[in-house]
Structures are given as C-alpha cells and as structure tokens.
Amino acid sequence: MALSRAYIRRGHTVTVICRNGDAEKIAEHPEDAREGRLKVHKLPSDYHNRPPKDWLPKLDFLHSHQPLVFNGTDEFRPPMPFLVTIHGNGSVQENYYKNTAFLSESHAANHSAKYFVYNGVDPTRYTFQPKKDDYFVFLARTTWRVKNVKTAIAWAQDLGVRLEIMGGSGVSRGQIHYNGLVDEPEKVKLLAGARALIYPTNWNEPCAGAPLEALACGTPVIATPNGCMPELVRPGTGIVCRNYEELLKSAEQVKAVKPADCRRSVETFFSDERMTDDYLKLFEKVIAMGDLDHEPRWSSEPQKVELIYKPTLFNRLRLAATGKI
C-alpha cells in the first residue's frame, strides 16, 4: 500500500485490484481512502484464463505487481497503457512483456533487462534510534533456507552475542531468542534497538525489504554480496561479507557505522517518495513509447550466488551432496 498512499498524496485516484481477502483487509484501513481516491476492485479467481479486457475496470494506467499472461500474441495484453513489476526471480520458461520493470540493477541484469525501480519504505513509519542496545537482529522467513538463519545463529554463537530472530518459531536457548511472527510495532522496536541486522542471504535477492526497514531505523546491515545487497548496503551503512571469516569480523567493524548515515540513505535513495517518482517517470515513458525499449528474459548466466556458511565438515558435506546450505 505504500505506493498507493504515495500516489494518492500526489492527487491521483488509485484502484487496487486484489483478491477477496485482501480487499477486506484494505477496507479495514479507512485512512487510506482519502477523499474517495482509493477504490477496491476484486480480482476474479479465473483471471489467468480470461483476457484482461474482460475483467479489468476502466483505468488510465495499469501497474501490475503480478505477472500478466503473455503467450507471444496480444490476446492477453491489457487494453490500456501498463507496466508489470516482477518481484521474484524468473526462469527460462517465462515470457515477459516489454513493459516490464524489475526491483534492482542486479535483478534487471539477471533478466536481461534495463529498467528497474528500487523498493521504497516510508521513513516516517520507522523509529530512528541513534543509541543502540547490545544485541543483533535477524528478520526474514526462517523456514526459507536461502534466508540462512542457521548461519546467523552459528555466527551469533561463535561471537557470544545476543540474537533476536523475527520471522518464524524455534527453540530459544542461551542468547538466541525466537520472537515468532511479530506485529509492526514490535518489529520496528527490535530493529531500532539493534546494533545491526544480520542478513546472510544465499540467493539472488531482487530487492530485500528487511534491510531497508533496518536502515530506516538507523540500524546498519551485515549482508552477503548476493543479488541487490551491495546496492542496498551503500558505503557507510553496513558491511558486505564474502565468506564466514568476514562475517565474524563484521560485528566489530559495524561499530564504525553512523546510524544517521543509515537513515539518510533511506531518505535519499530508498524512500516511498523516491520510488513513486521513479515509477511515475516510467509510466510517462510507457505512455510516450507504447513499449519499453528492452526485451526482458531470464539470463542464461545469472549473477553467481556466493554461498555463505560456517565451514564445518557437516556443512561442506551437505553442500557437496545437495548443492544447498
């Protein structure tokens, strides 16, 4: 909804097209319906099998955050100017309209594309806390292997530091504490007080949200070099580590990062207002050109993922046997 709110602030009327359950959630937040500028249109369950002209409401421009059906013809092409934003990583089987954008420079490169818009967050929704408490935080879906919570836990245990984990359940022990699926106020509180966010992702991140939320709180980010992470962790806002030894050193190195520089990075490069500006410019380009001048497709040689893990014998054997950590 960050984009919808920002568009409305610019004086636009926004129609959110979503499934029934999501429509009900949006209706629970009347503060977003400013002067009738937010409308909700329910998405039919069989929309994938029907041309968009059969189920889309009347719009001046369509911005889809779900892939649209594309079979090489105009059969499923929307009847109005449109842009599709791809949020995940593709495959060689997927086809994309020319009017497709991605979430970071690396994300676009992995899809042989040139247009991208970084995700943005509203800095006013995140508490800036310059004085940090003595703990680190992990924020990601813990059941998703590539988010690498096991390495974050090993790292914290090796250093003897307190780690607060958000994003799933587990057995808390010693200084490792699972907070489960937290609500927004609790998430912001834990992010704002942390010495750093440890984010040892082991996949091609399109444009991760948790690091931006941490930076908005003035909290540095310790990350791997995969996907968008070197783009999000700008100089002076955290540490990008290429192996476990560098990861161990980062807890000390991150002390030199100034919380104000982290917050400023979000306000300058990763805010919802900047994201809105970039999308509106891209909308204007689509309207002027009809089709964007690139041919998106999944690259035959995507950016190589550098797997970061504690180099124990067990981990090395597992990686050799499965190719995964």
N, C-alpha and C positions, 0 to 999 in steps of 0.2 A: 504493500500500500504506500510505500514511501514515494514512489513515482507518482501515483495518483494524487497524493496530497500536494506534491510539488507542482503538478500540472494545474491543479485547482487554484493554488496560490497565484499562478500566472494568469488566471482568468479563464481557463479552459473548462469545458464541461467534459467529464470523464464517464464513460460507460465501462464498467467492469464486467467482463463475460467470464462466468465461472460456474462450477458445479453447484448443485443444490446446497450441500453442506456449507461450502464456502460463502455462498450468498447469504445464508442465515447468520454466519459469523460477522460479515460486513454490516448487516442490518443492526447488529448489537452495538455498533460504534457510530452513533448519530453525529458525533463531532466531525466525521469525515464528510458528511453530506452538507457542505456549506452552500447555502442559498440554492439548494436543489441542483448543484453542479456535479453531484455524484449519483450515477444511476447504476442499477444492477440488472444484468440480463443473464438468465440461466442457460447454461450450455446443454444442448440435447445429448443424451447418452450415446446416440449413434452418429455424432457429428463427423467421425472419421470416414463414414461411408456416404456422406452427402456433400455435394458442392457447397462451399461457404455461402453462396448467394441464397441458398435455401434456408439458412438458419441465422445468418448474421443480421443484427439490427442495422438501421441506417446510420452510417458513420462517415465522417470526413476522412478519417485515417484509422487504420487498424495496426496496433502494435501487439503482436502475439508473443507470449513467453512460453508457448508450447509449439513444437514443430508442426508445421502445416503439411498436409498430404501433398506430395509432389510426385507425379508419375511421368514427368517429361513432357506433358502437354499442359494446356491451360484449363483442363477440366475442373481442377480444384483450386485454381487461382482466385484469391479474393477479388471481388468486383470493385474495390476501391484501392487507393494507394496504401501500401502496407510495408511493415518491417517485422521480421521474425528475429527474436533474440534467442540464441541457443545457450542453454545453461549447463549442459553436460558435455562429455566427450563423445564423438561420433564413431562411426565405423565405415568401412569401405562400402557397405551395402546402402548407406544412407545417401539420399539426394537432397539438395538444398536449393531454394530459390536464390536468385542473385540478390534479392533484397533481404539478406540475412546478415546479422551482426553477431559478434562474439564478445566475451567478457574481459579480455586482456590481450596484450600483444602476443603472448605465447599461445593463448587459446586460439587466436585467429591464425597464427602461423601453423599450428597443428591441423588446421582445416584449410590450408592453402588460401587464406582469405586476407583482406587488408583492412576491413572495418571492424572496430571494436569500441565498446564503451565500458569503462570500469564500473563495477557496482559502487554504490554510494550509501552512506548512512547519515542520518540526521544527527549532527553533533549535540544538539540540544537535548536529545533523549538519553545521553550518556554522561554520567557524573565524572567530571575531571578531578582527579585526586593526585596532587603532586607528591604528597608524603605516602610512601608505600609501607605495607606491613611485611612481615617476614615469611612469605610463602609464594609459591608459584601456582599457576592455574592451567588446566587443560580444558579446552572447550571444543567438543566435536562428538559425533555419534560414536560411542565406544564400541558398538557392535560391528562397525565398518572397519575391516582390517587395515585398509590403506591409511586411515587416520592415525594408526600407530600408537595407541595408548600404551601398549606393552613396553615400547621403548621409552616413552615418557616416564612410566613407573620405574623402570630399571635405572634411568638417569637420575631420578629423584632419590632412589635408594642408595645409589653409588655416592651421591653427593651429601646424603643425610639431610635433605631439605624437605619441607612440608609441601605436599602437592594436593591441591583441591581439584577434583575431577568433576566436570559437568558434562552431561550428555548420555548418561546410562548408569545402570546399577552395578554393584560389585561389592566385594568384601573389603571393608576398610580395615587397615592394620597399620600400626605404627604411625608414621607421618603421611600415609597415603589415605586420603579421605574421599569417598564417593558421595556426591551430592544428588545424584539421580538427575531427572529431568526437571530443571528449575524454572521458575517463572521469571518474567522480565526483571523485576526489581532485585531479586536475589542474584541473577546473572550479572547485572550491572554492578552490584555491590562487590561481588567476588572479583570481577575483572578490575574494578577501580582500585582495589586494595592490594593487588598482586604486584610482586617485584617484576614479573614478566609472564607472558603467555608462552607456554612451551607448545609448539605446533609442528611436530616432526613428520609431516605428511609424506607419504610414499606413493604419490601418484601425480599425474599432471593436473594440478589444481586449476580450474578455469578462472575463478576469482573468489577466493575464500572470504566468507563473511566474518568469522570469528576474529581474525587478525585486525580487521578494520574496526570492529567493536572495541577490542582491547586498546588500539591506538587512540580511539576517540576518548577513552578514559585516561589517557596519558600513560598507558602501560606498554612497555616495549614488547617486542615479539622475537622469540627464538624459533627459527624455522629451518627447513631444508631448502635446497635450491630448485625444487620441483615446480613445474608449471609457472603460475603467476607470482610465486612467493618473492623472488628477487625484485619484482616490480612493486609489490605492496610494501615490503620492508625496505623503504628507501634509506639512503645513508643517514645515520644518526638516529634511527628509530628502532633498531634491533640488530640481531646477529643472524646471518645465514650460514649454516653449518653443512659441510660436505661429508662428514663422517662422524662417528661416535666420539672420537677424541676431541674434535672441535666442539661437539655438543657439550661435553663435560666442561670445557674451558669457558663456554658462553655464560654460565651463571655468574662468573666473576666479571667478565667483560661487559655484561649488560648494565652493570652499576654505573658505567660512564654515560649511559643514555639519559637525556633530559626529558622528563615527562612532557614539558611544554612543547618540545620538538615533535613528539609523537602526536599530540593533539593538533598541532599546527599542520602536520602532514595530512590529516584527515580533512581539516577545514579547507585546505588548499587544493588537494588532489582527489579526495575520496568522499566528498560530501554529497548529499542528495541533490543539492542545488547544482553542483558541477555536473553530476550525472544527468540531471534534467536538461541543462544547457546542451550537453553533448548529444542527447537523443533528439532534441528539437532541431538541432543543426542537421542531424542525419535525416530526420523527417523531411526537412526542406530540400535536401539533396535528392531524396527519393521522388518527391513531387516534381522537382525540376527535371530529373533524368529519366524517370519511369522505372528503370532498372539500374541498380548499382553496378559499377564497372569492375566486378570481380566474379570469379567462378568458384564458390566455396565447395570443397570436397575434403574428406578426411585424408590427411597426408599419408603417403606410403612410408614416410620416415618421420614419425612424430618425435618431438623432443624426448630425449632419453631420460628415463627416471633414474635418479641416484638413490638406491635403497639405503636408508639409514637405520642401523640396528646395533644393539650391543653384540660385539663379535664373539659370542660364546660358541663352543663346539656344537651345541644343540642347534643354535640359530643358523650356523653355517651349513650343517647337515640338512636342516629343513629347507633352506634356501636352495641348496643343490638339488634336493629331491622334488620340490614343488615349484620353485621359482618365485615363492612368496615368503613374506615375513609377517 
